[in-house]
């Protein structure tokens, strides 16, 4: 069921992109891209635009397109004459993305009855936005195939399997299929569905010492636990970090969807992928917080990860010069070269005077999603790799 739904969601992204491309320029005028697209996205999604050099709606993923659709609903519903139920369908499509991610993480399947309902919602949404007939027909074929599967499940006998009686082998005769009665014969057999191909998106490579930072991957709607214990809606942007001796990690830059100063996101290792089991001690631990400053910039501390006396990795504050000595690299030069605004102590960058004023930190633009990932590689992966 997941494969069918993923295929239809890709088709939905294409059709929604076409719809928004036809509508938004007339609504927003010459500045429609910045005012009605970029400014309506989360900081994480804006970072995707900057990093990938996206200049059209066709380059956005479904999550970003659905957000653009929802944030421009008042004008779109008026100009395209969309009833309120279409907005509900769009929200249900967004919920489907979240549900599929949840099932994927748990290794479970979406129930077929739920899948049929999701396909029906997708069909209604596509019809409302004037999608190509071929896209609508594709959803209807998937619904039809799902309906047949549901019917076969319901018709399956619940009693115990009959005893198998061994009979002498007989010469096979041609099977006369035409003479048999087929339940639900009014429903044509579904077309054989081609194997779904993964969506191709441009990813870049950034050298960070002996590691290659590859990404960003497709953003995902999620929730994170803030450092003060709240559960906050956020956008996760995945990066893959590949290093020496087959080391490979999945890094998540997670930016909160809510505005305001203070904690704004986190960076952490989501999976050690093909790396040795000793790296389990950093997975979903050693989170580095991202804060938003009053001038709109983002900042994060450069706290290193170390393993001491055979214990699991822990974070430690050391001067910037010691970080450079430990990893044998110029941390400032690397981060500035990747787009960071400044590197220094908290006192130098933000004017802090409390006990954390000497902590080394980096500041970067709100749509810069390369710097936090690179900083994590430098201060967590490279420093721990040295142990």
Steps between C-alpha positions, in 0.01 A plus 500: 500500500785736581645464150169591339450799727856625450450487124177699521654755735776561247234556237316734735815708548535539124138606453498734800817664370328559164193644669699741718717603205185597310340686791764675712658735242166668437436524875840624614619700199871532421605412856279191526795260544633678807171620649273203432748211498831556680358717779227245568737209559664389822862596555601145423316505169649839417840346564419231244434771241829670575713187513352340188464822305129435445338766280163345413214322670595183313808473720306491827393181673140421587530624858614844384235517227223413745623770737500756217149390407375533858670832575352654183160340546299823532614631162510162324150405611369830364678507164466125428151479658592215733251388767621465860500121480800519264710647778392207716608258228841670484543465877406132477764449229752664733388273783552202269867598456542504877320167537720333239813622676365360828426160347840494328682567828310217672522262204121465480261514204216745451173301520348447159170660603686814609693490174181500297371800696829687443482430125146634493616820670786539251257455211264765637788742556640450150158553342452823697830653383440407137768232474576326172254223423785250477592569865138461611466177300814363664346552844175339389688194374674472836165530678359230276790266569466567872127432487561164335756413766257599774230285343730199480593539866135522605407198286776279640357207706553524874474125562798271536677394184350181350696179524726448201426170326783347301382384158689319228670732260291575197584636163442873509215625290456857377312704756175644368506833680229650281235264640563597864295758680709785644380691804494871435539425127375848418827641630780480242833362611741772612793586282831367619662784688858583412745499785506843656819692444632726775468871436827651384604822668818694462738444789833668557823384660694710748846405624528516880842367587513128419118491473272574208171667592236400246157659472270639592246220480125553471366690800258324735234632734569379852490590868794544734535529875635845578765544769232636733285187457242619244393298197537732204403464132809523284656429162780243484762536226714187456867495401728203443857524629744247353849466641809279503492122545136474390359729769159637407247694706156652456495853642178693562483878508162561662352851500187584698203626304409766754645849488667691780833537678665236717530132409433457132620153412746219557766298320560133582591162355184313403676175400856364486404321173798281399732621777621259773277431799719708731334806347166406653594728788447813292177401322219736606727628775746788527247736348630846417243776539444770240390839634354797323649841576314830512643602161358189333828307479532148636779381729625174648779413742808309386513243780714198422411134557760281668524149642704484818615188687290272284176673595237603248542826316418823680510870413771729631582869468853580387652811336480525122878461470480166680234378257732585212787314665285195573371455144801648322285747304418870496139490624438869430632481143282197418178643641552845353578340167166315512302818567510568875488866601744497793683272746607604848396497864146573609624829641650599164201391292202583721637721777419252775654566842388194699699187582460366144654810343821317402329209326609476132210554262410559138234727350331445164205618292152369577483319164849348527461126561855406402686666789321318786551161334868574433550625856360171631744303284794707626416497871336159540607258226858612443580554867358162601672329206832616646443309826 
